[in-house]
């Protein structure tokens, strides 16, 4: 269940970050509210995740997957361009998350 809560935390954080961009510095009420609710959900779910997954592993997965997802959403929704070094870096992040989950005993619950 820890990984399910971690996935919800990641998705919530990505929604919150996307809404933060859309909030235009908290001047638009609906995206601002979505930001606050999404981040509250993200941190709550992350706190539950930490019952079964070590904090370093959970945070590495959260930040790695979150960076890749928010970069892809920024590309699609906000027209952010990704150059080759950015794509390579994100590939390395994904590789790191895979190594942690597939080979590290630290990730065992």
Helices and strands as residue ranges (DSSP letters): H 2-22, H 29-49, H 55-78, H 84-103, G 105-107
